[in-house]
Amino acid sequence: MKLLDFRSDTVTLPSEAMRKAMAEAELGDDVYGDDPTVNRLQDLAAEMTGKEAGLFVPSGTMGNLAALLAHCQRGDEVIVGDQAHTYIFEAGGMAALGGIHPRVVKNLSDGRLDLEEVRAAVRPDDAHFPVTRLLTLENTHNRCGGAILSPSYMKAAGDLAHELGLQLHLDGARIFNASVALGVDVKVLTGPADSVMFCLSKGLAAPVGSVLCGSKDFILRAHRARKQLGGGMRQAGVLAAAGILALTQMVERLDDDHRQARQLAKGLSEVAGIQVESLEPPTNMVYFQLMEGSADAFRERCKKAGLLVGVAGGSRFRMVTHYGIEGNDVKRAIDAIRDALSA
Ligand code: TLP
């Protein structure tokens, strides 16, 4: 029977149309700027996010790091949420490879940073301190339940950053989930940011890749950073071809993922032994707490029942809906969890 993989939307497999486009893609050496398919993807991404230029990168992690390297000098400081992917899950790349100092502000439970705390975190102009250069936000916010930062919050954060002489980088790995859930053009969310990274390889179902977008000047610097990180990819059009279809054919379907996440949250809320964090998940993530017993044993029992769930630390679990979840998969997942808890 089909394994139900709810660990992440990163597990999605490319569509048939993507595989065909990959096989037929027109290619060149992208390190010379000669791959027409990569160039088309970059132009499309820039146009959709309302930026001057785009840069295809192998992963969201590299996109965020190339952005930080392009915005900051060694010793500069970045204001970042304590629950941010960039802070928690990117292996300390900003410090290890960029000499960039994270200035951590607590995330509110809805993914925002309190803008007064951001203002207070900016260092005075004094030789004792690092120079605060950048504010980073995450939309949707992964560890905060797939929360959406609203257009008005994005604008207020951008205005504040610019008033304080900072740049704003948006980790928009799932920014299209936010725009589809709100029913707004993605530009409304990306407009206030100076740079945005989004992923093609999550709910948009491309096999590999992310795009970093910003001004022409910023992308020139990010391009050099990508080279330093070893991210120049030659005939990368085989991957970009799938990315183009991700942007032209897969955005609207994210609504299905959100609908299935609401169904999942509702079903799980009726299962004894777990506590769902939100009955109305804003996008495609459902987090829950195991109320008692061993988290490892629970995960193993789910696995035996054919269900993979994501581990979010301690007794906290994450289930993500995506392109590979269909038909009665959600119902089967709820049944598997009920069985795992009663075993
Ligand atoms: N997130 C992955 C894991 O790393 C946790 C997931 O399964 O959700 N920004 C955000 C907000 C992300 O959630 C991720 C991936 C990234 C950046 C990094 O993207 P990749 O995995 O392409 O490097």
Residues whose N, C-alpha, C, O or C-beta is under 5 A from the ligand:
A	BS01	TLP	R7 S8 T10 S59 G60 T61 H85 F89 T140 N142 D171 A173
